[in-house]
Amino acid sequence: MSTATHDIVAKLWNLCTVLKDGGISFHQYMIELTYLLFLKMAKETGVENQIPEGYRWDELKNQSESEQLEFYRTHLRSL
């Protein structure tokens, strides 16, 4: 495993531990992470047009920090 990959995996496991201590299960965390990665990868690979407008990566990213979580939760529920 490359150093960059190892660093990413270590960061993810560290975040899993933090979230677990906050009452969020590993399974729930992975679901959330998968959705975010899906949005980001759709943008990076040029297939974002297959996702309805308003639900895309840039719409999430362009929210203020205080609004991102609510924006994310609202859109995830509707999907």
Secondary structure, DSSP 8 states (H G I E B T S, - for coil): --HHHHHHHHHHHHHHHHHHHTT--HHHHHHHHHHHHHHHHHHHHT-GGGS-TTSSHHHHHTS-HHHHHHHHHHHHHH-
